[in-house]
Amino acid sequence: MDEIKDEIIVGNPTETLLDEQNDVVNAIGNDADTQNVENVENDALTTQEVNKENEENVETAQNADDEEESVEEITSRTLSPGRIVLKRFFRSKLSITGLVMLVILFAFSFLGPLFSNLPFIWGEREADDSKKVKETYYTEVSAPDYGEDTVYIVTYSEPTNYLKPSKDHLLGTDDKGFDVFSRLMYGGRVSLTVGFVVIILETIIGVFLGGLAGYFGKWVDQIIMRIVDIFNCVPTMPMLMIVGVALDAQDVTGPAKLYILMAMMTLFGWAGTARLVRGQILSLREQDFMLSAEASGLPASRKIFKHLIPNVMPQLIVSMTLGLGGIILTEATLGYLGIGLPAEYATWGNMINAAANNTALRLYPNLWISPGICIVLAVLAFNFVGDGLRDAFDPKARR
């Protein structure tokens, strides 16, 4: 009987269904777990692929940087420092533009007058009197006391040579018959020469005094820097105006007046260069190469002008280039105010002085617009070249 009951219990259909349901549930659960595991594995694979791509991109960027650095290192090893500076300089479009403008201005000013055989090239003080006219400006008034006749009061009447632009005078002539186009050439000679001479003299004085102050220090530095402070406090333009008026009062004209004005501009302009050189030498004199020069027993003059000053030259070149524009503007200002060279000596500054005449300002803009354009172009060109040199000499520049 017990065996029969066991068989009946084992063969119970309800329990069999429950077992089958449990088997189905377990199978479904196993399938779900399997799918979740597969999804997790797929997500992990996707993440790994993305990370691998990112790592490849980072490696590619690093390789590109390494290649650039290697190219830069190879270039620095194969090219001299001067050629590296030139390469950086000519990469800048503004630098090339400024250089081209300077070449054109110098060729125009110094080579143009050599072609005097051309019909539109005149001498600096060669006047065209062939078409002299007499301009009379008068005011008409009524005079009842004299009957019905008209009375004219003449307010201005003198011979004048104002000529409009033509094939013989590309930019016309001024009131004295001087050709404006030709005087632009001669004026450019004076203005550009003044700029270069003054900036070179300022640099020589500034390098000498700044080098002494930076190298020796102590009381030498104190004395020279106090002198620099005094000159920095002097108002340059008013002083130059006073000097110009004093020279006119003493009847000092022509080239002698120009030389004195150049000397005065140099006297009031060297202080900035001296301060620049002194600051650079203060930082350089503690370098290893200067300690080696000190141990070698070299004289002070050799250490200053052989080892220190060459290391300051990049900053000096940039400072000189940027300072040229300011000197040209100073000369133009003195010429416009009428305290520069006399009118018979052409400069861009005294040519702009034509605008001080109300008649020329209104009726003959060709007299003062053209020298104004030349001044603007010259100052812009020097500034462009100076900015390019500053970037080229920068050791941290990578482009």
C-alpha positions as CSV (number, residue, x, y, z in Angstrom):
1,M,0.0,0.0,0.0
2,D,2.8,2.4,0.8
3,E,4.4,1.9,-2.5
4,I,1.1,2.6,-4.3
5,K,0.7,5.8,-2.3
6,D,4.2,6.9,-3.2
7,E,3.5,6.3,-6.8
8,I,0.2,8.2,-6.6
9,I,1.9,11.2,-4.8
10,V,4.7,11.2,-7.4
11,G,2.3,10.9,-10.2
12,N,0.1,13.8,-9.0
13,P,-0.7,16.1,-12.0
14,T,-0.9,19.3,-9.9
15,E,2.7,18.9,-8.7
16,T,3.8,18.1,-12.2
17,L,2.2,21.3,-13.6
18,L,3.9,23.3,-10.8
19,D,7.2,21.8,-11.6
20,E,6.8,22.6,-15.3
21,Q,5.8,26.2,-14.5
22,N,8.8,26.6,-12.3
23,D,11.0,25.2,-15.0
24,V,9.6,27.7,-17.5
25,V,10.1,30.6,-15.0
26,N,13.6,29.5,-14.4
27,A,14.3,29.3,-18.1
28,I,12.9,32.8,-18.7
29,G,14.9,34.1,-15.8
30,N,18.0,32.5,-17.2
31,D,17.3,33.9,-20.6
32,A,16.8,37.4,-19.1
33,D,20.1,37.1,-17.2
34,T,21.8,35.9,-20.3
35,Q,20.5,39.0,-22.2
36,N,21.5,41.4,-19.5
37,V,25.0,39.9,-19.4
38,E,25.2,40.2,-23.2
39,N,24.0,43.9,-23.0
40,V,26.5,44.6,-20.3
41,E,29.2,43.0,-22.4
42,N,28.1,44.9,-25.5
43,D,28.2,48.2,-23.5
44,A,31.6,47.4,-22.2
45,L,32.9,46.6,-25.7
46,T,31.4,49.9,-27.0
47,T,32.9,51.9,-24.1
48,Q,36.3,50.2,-24.8
49,E,36.0,51.1,-28.5
50,V,35.2,54.7,-27.7
51,N,38.0,54.9,-25.2
52,K,40.4,53.3,-27.8
53,E,39.3,55.9,-30.4
54,N,39.8,58.7,-28.0
55,E,43.3,57.4,-27.1
56,E,44.1,57.1,-30.7
57,N,43.0,60.7,-31.3
58,V,45.1,61.9,-28.3
59,E,48.0,59.9,-29.6
60,T,47.6,61.4,-33.1
61,A,47.5,65.0,-31.6
62,Q,50.5,64.2,-29.5
63,N,52.3,62.8,-32.5
64,A,51.5,66.0,-34.5
65,D,52.8,68.2,-31.6
66,D,55.9,66.0,-31.4
67,E,56.4,66.3,-35.1
68,E,56.0,70.1,-34.9
69,E,58.4,70.2,-32.0
70,S,60.8,68.0,-33.9
71,V,60.6,70.2,-37.0
72,E,61.2,73.3,-34.8
73,E,64.1,71.6,-33.1
74,I,65.6,70.5,-36.4
75,T,65.1,74.0,-37.8
76,S,66.7,75.5,-34.8
77,R,69.6,73.1,-35.1
78,T,70.1,73.6,-38.8
79,L,69.4,77.4,-39.1
80,S,71.4,80.2,-37.4
81,P,69.5,82.5,-35.0
82,G,69.6,85.3,-37.6
83,R,67.9,83.1,-40.2
84,I,65.3,81.9,-37.7
85,V,64.4,85.6,-37.0
86,L,64.2,86.3,-40.7
87,K,62.0,83.3,-41.3
88,R,59.6,84.4,-38.5
89,F,59.7,88.0,-39.8
90,F,58.7,87.2,-43.4
91,R,55.9,85.0,-42.2
92,S,54.0,88.1,-41.1
93,K,52.0,89.8,-43.8
94,L,52.0,93.1,-42.0
95,S,55.8,93.0,-41.7
96,I,56.2,92.4,-45.4
97,T,53.6,95.2,-46.2
98,G,55.6,97.6,-44.0
99,L,58.9,96.6,-45.6
100,V,57.5,97.1,-49.1
101,M,56.1,100.5,-48.1
102,L,59.5,101.5,-46.8
103,V,61.3,100.4,-49.9
104,I,58.8,102.3,-52.1
105,L,59.2,105.5,-50.0
106,F,63.0,105.3,-50.0
107,A,63.1,104.7,-53.7
108,F,60.7,107.5,-54.3
109,S,62.7,110.0,-52.1
110,F,66.3,109.1,-53.0
111,L,66.1,107.7,-56.5
112,G,63.2,109.8,-57.9
113,P,65.2,113.1,-58.3
114,L,67.8,111.3,-60.4
115,F,65.3,111.1,-63.2
116,S,65.4,114.9,-63.8
117,N,65.2,114.4,-67.5
118,L,61.5,113.6,-67.2
119,P,59.2,116.6,-67.9
120,F,57.4,116.3,-64.5
121,I,60.6,116.1,-62.3
122,W,61.7,119.6,-61.3
123,G,64.4,120.9,-59.0
124,E,63.9,121.5,-55.3
125,R,63.9,125.3,-55.7
126,E,63.1,125.4,-59.4
127,A,60.0,127.6,-59.9
128,D,57.7,127.5,-62.9
129,D,57.0,131.2,-63.7
130,S,55.6,130.6,-67.2
131,K,52.0,130.8,-66.2
132,K,52.2,133.3,-63.4
133,V,48.8,134.9,-62.7
134,K,47.6,137.7,-60.6
135,E,44.7,136.9,-58.3
136,T,42.8,139.8,-56.8
137,Y,40.3,139.5,-54.0
138,Y,38.1,142.5,-53.5
139,T,34.9,143.6,-51.7
140,E,32.2,145.6,-53.5
141,V,30.6,148.4,-51.5
142,S,28.1,151.1,-52.2
143,A,29.1,154.7,-51.8
144,P,26.2,157.1,-52.1
145,D,28.4,160.1,-51.5
146,Y,30.1,159.5,-54.9
147,G,27.0,159.2,-56.9
148,E,26.1,156.0,-58.7
149,D,29.6,154.7,-59.3
150,T,30.6,151.4,-57.7
151,V,33.6,151.5,-55.3
152,Y,35.9,148.5,-54.9
153,I,38.1,148.0,-51.9
154,V,41.0,145.7,-52.8
155,T,41.8,143.3,-49.9
156,Y,44.4,141.0,-51.5
157,S,46.4,141.2,-54.6
158,E,49.7,139.7,-55.5
159,P,51.3,137.4,-58.1
160,T,50.7,133.7,-57.5
161,N,51.7,130.5,-59.1
162,Y,49.1,128.1,-57.9
163,L,48.7,125.7,-60.8
164,K,46.4,122.8,-61.1
165,P,47.7,119.3,-61.6
166,S,48.8,118.6,-65.2
167,K,51.2,116.5,-67.3
168,D,54.1,118.9,-66.4
169,H,53.0,119.2,-62.7
170,L,51.5,115.9,-61.5
171,L,50.3,117.4,-58.2
172,G,50.3,121.1,-59.3
173,T,52.5,123.9,-57.8
174,D,52.5,126.0,-54.7
175,D,52.2,129.8,-54.5
176,K,55.9,130.1,-55.3
177,G,55.7,127.9,-58.4
178,F,57.5,124.9,-56.9
179,D,56.4,121.6,-58.2
180,V,54.6,119.7,-55.4
181,F,55.4,116.2,-56.7
182,S,59.1,116.9,-56.9
183,R,59.2,118.5,-53.5
184,L,57.7,115.4,-52.0
185,M,60.8,113.6,-53.1
186,Y,63.2,116.1,-51.7
187,G,61.1,116.4,-48.5
188,G,61.2,112.7,-48.0
189,R,65.0,112.8,-48.1
190,V,65.1,115.3,-45.3
191,S,62.3,113.7,-43.1
192,L,63.6,110.1,-43.4
193,T,67.2,111.2,-42.9
194,V,66.3,113.2,-39.8
195,G,64.5,110.2,-38.4
196,F,67.5,107.8,-38.9
197,V,70.2,110.2,-37.8
198,V,68.3,111.1,-34.6
199,I,67.4,107.5,-33.7
200,I,71.0,106.3,-34.2
201,L,72.4,109.1,-32.0
202,E,69.8,108.4,-29.3
203,T,70.7,104.7,-29.4
204,I,74.5,105.3,-29.1
205,I,74.1,107.6,-26.1
206,G,71.4,105.4,-24.5
207,V,73.5,102.2,-24.9
208,F,76.6,103.8,-23.5
209,L,75.0,105.4,-20.4
210,G,72.5,102.6,-19.8
211,G,75.3,100.0,-20.1
212,L,77.4,101.8,-17.5
213,A,74.4,102.1,-15.1
214,G,73.4,98.5,-15.5
215,Y,76.8,96.9,-15.2
216,F,78.4,99.0,-12.4
217,G,75.3,99.8,-10.4
218,K,75.6,101.5,-7.0
219,W,76.4,105.2,-7.2
220,V,77.0,105.1,-11.0
221,D,73.5,103.7,-11.5
222,Q,72.0,106.3,-9.1
223,I,73.6,109.3,-10.9
224,I,72.7,108.2,-14.4
225,M,69.1,107.2,-13.5
226,R,68.5,110.5,-11.8
227,I,69.7,112.3,-15.0
228,V,67.3,110.0,-17.0
229,D,64.5,111.0,-14.6
230,I,65.2,114.7,-15.2
231,F,65.1,114.4,-19.0
232,N,61.9,112.3,-18.8
233,C,60.3,115.2,-17.0
234,V,61.2,117.8,-19.6
235,P,58.3,118.6,-22.1
236,T,60.0,117.8,-25.4
237,M,57.7,119.6,-27.8
238,P,57.5,122.9,-26.0
239,M,61.3,122.9,-25.6
240,L,61.7,122.3,-29.3
241,M,59.3,125.1,-30.1
242,I,61.2,127.4,-27.9
243,V,64.5,126.4,-29.5
244,G,63.0,126.9,-33.0
245,V,61.7,130.4,-32.2
246,A,65.1,131.3,-30.6
247,L,66.9,130.2,-33.8
248,D,64.6,132.3,-35.9
249,A,65.3,135.3,-33.7
250,Q,69.0,134.8,-34.2
251,D,68.6,134.4,-38.0
252,V,69.8,130.8,-38.0
253,T,68.2,129.2,-41.0
254,G,68.9,126.4,-43.5
255,P,70.9,123.3,-42.7
256,A,72.4,124.9,-39.6
257,K,68.9,125.1,-38.0
258,L,68.1,121.6,-39.0
259,Y,71.3,120.2,-37.4
260,I,70.6,122.1,-34.2
261,L,67.0,120.8,-34.1
262,M,68.3,117.2,-34.7
263,A,70.7,117.7,-31.8
264,M,68.0,118.9,-29.5
265,M,65.7,115.9,-30.4
266,T,68.6,113.6,-29.6
267,L,69.3,115.3,-26.3
268,F,65.6,114.9,-25.2
269,G,65.2,111.4,-26.6
270,W,68.0,109.2,-25.3
271,A,66.6,108.6,-21.8
272,G,64.2,105.9,-22.9
273,T,66.9,103.9,-24.6
274,A,69.2,104.2,-21.6
275,R,66.5,102.9,-19.2
276,L,65.8,100.0,-21.5
277,V,69.4,98.9,-21.8
278,R,70.0,99.3,-18.1
279,G,67.0,97.0,-17.2
280,Q,68.2,94.3,-19.6
281,I,71.8,94.4,-18.4
282,L,70.6,94.1,-14.8
283,S,69.0,90.8,-15.6
284,L,71.8,89.6,-17.8
285,R,74.8,90.3,-15.6
286,E,73.9,87.5,-13.2
287,Q,73.7,84.8,-15.9
288,D,76.2,82.0,-16.1
289,F,78.0,83.3,-19.2
290,M,78.7,86.6,-17.4
291,L,80.0,84.7,-14.3
292,S,82.3,82.8,-16.7
293,A,83.5,86.1,-18.2
294,E,84.1,87.5,-14.7
295,A,86.2,84.4,-13.8
296,S,88.2,84.8,-17.1
297,G,89.4,88.2,-15.9
298,L,88.0,90.2,-19.0
299,P,88.0,94.0,-18.7
300,A,84.7,95.7,-18.0
301,S,84.5,97.3,-21.4
302,R,84.8,94.0,-23.1
303,K,82.2,92.4,-20.9
304,I,79.8,95.2,-21.5
305,F,80.2,95.7,-25.3
306,K,81.2,92.2,-26.3
307,H,78.9,90.1,-24.1
308,L,76.1,92.2,-22.7
309,I,75.2,94.7,-25.5
310,P,74.8,92.0,-28.2
311,N,72.2,90.3,-26.0
312,V,70.3,93.5,-25.8
313,M,70.4,94.2,-29.6
314,P,67.0,92.5,-30.4
315,Q,65.2,94.9,-28.0
316,L,67.2,97.8,-29.3
317,I,66.3,97.1,-32.9
318,V,62.6,96.9,-32.1
319,S,62.8,100.1,-30.0
320,M,64.7,102.0,-32.8
321,T,62.2,100.9,-35.5
322,L,59.2,102.0,-33.4
323,G,60.9,105.3,-32.5
324,L,61.5,106.3,-36.1
325,G,57.8,107.0,-36.6
326,G,57.7,109.3,-33.6
327,I,60.7,111.4,-34.8
328,I,59.2,111.8,-38.2
329,L,56.0,113.1,-36.6
330,T,58.0,115.5,-34.4
331,E,59.8,117.0,-37.4
332,A,56.4,117.2,-39.3
333,T,54.9,119.0,-36.3
334,L,57.7,121.5,-36.1
335,G,57.5,122.1,-39.9
336,Y,53.7,122.6,-39.7
337,L,54.1,125.2,-36.9
338,G,56.6,127.1,-39.1
339,I,59.5,126.7,-36.7
340,G,61.3,124.0,-38.7
341,L,63.3,124.5,-41.9
342,P,62.4,127.5,-44.1
343,A,59.9,127.0,-47.0
344,E,62.6,126.9,-49.7
345,Y,63.9,123.7,-48.1
346,A,61.4,121.0,-48.7
347,T,60.3,118.7,-45.9
348,W,57.0,116.9,-45.5
349,G,56.3,119.0,-42.4
350,N,56.7,122.5,-43.9
351,M,54.8,121.3,-47.0
352,I,51.8,120.6,-44.7
353,N,52.2,124.2,-43.5
354,A,50.4,125.2,-46.7
355,A,47.2,124.2,-44.9
356,A,47.7,127.2,-42.5
357,N,46.8,129.4,-45.5
358,N,43.0,129.5,-45.7
359,T,43.0,129.9,-49.4
360,A,45.3,126.9,-50.0
361,L,43.3,124.9,-47.4
362,R,40.0,125.4,-49.3
363,L,41.0,125.7,-52.9
364,Y,44.3,123.7,-53.2
365,P,44.1,120.5,-51.1
366,N,46.8,118.9,-53.3
367,L,49.4,121.0,-51.5
368,W,48.9,119.4,-48.1
369,I,47.1,116.1,-48.6
370,S,49.9,114.5,-50.5
371,P,52.7,115.1,-47.8
372,G,50.2,114.1,-45.2
373,I,49.7,110.8,-46.9
374,C,53.5,110.3,-47.1
375,I,53.9,110.9,-43.4
376,V,51.1,108.5,-42.5
377,L,52.5,105.8,-44.8
378,A,56.0,106.2,-43.4
379,V,54.9,106.0,-39.7
380,L,52.6,103.0,-40.5
381,A,55.4,101.2,-42.3
382,F,57.9,101.7,-39.4
383,N,55.3,100.5,-36.9
384,F,54.5,97.4,-39.0
385,V,58.2,96.5,-39.3
386,G,58.8,97.1,-35.6
387,D,55.9,94.9,-34.6
388,G,57.2,92.2,-36.9
389,L,60.7,92.4,-35.5
390,R,59.4,92.2,-32.0
391,D,57.5,89.0,-32.8
392,A,60.4,87.6,-34.7
393,F,62.9,88.1,-31.8
394,D,60.5,86.6,-29.3
395,P,62.0,83.3,-28.2
396,K,58.6,81.9,-27.2
397,A,57.1,82.5,-30.6
398,R,56.1,79.3,-32.3
399,R,54.9,80.7,-35.6
